[in-house]
Amino acid sequence: MAREIDWALLEKAVDITASAVRGSLGGENSQPPKFAADVFREVWAALKEASADLPERGKPGF
């Protein structure tokens, strides 16, 4: 179960990072590539922290 949650968090972190850095890389006077990595690390840490507050999912079945 933890693996699925981590995968979902990773996908969400990638989506948020892509939205956050869109337009800020690759142009003249743009941010260095390290900027995207820094944004990803911050987003990932925030999502992991927020996921700790989520309630445990119940096990399916009887």
Beta strands, then each sheet from edge to edge (+ up, - down):
end
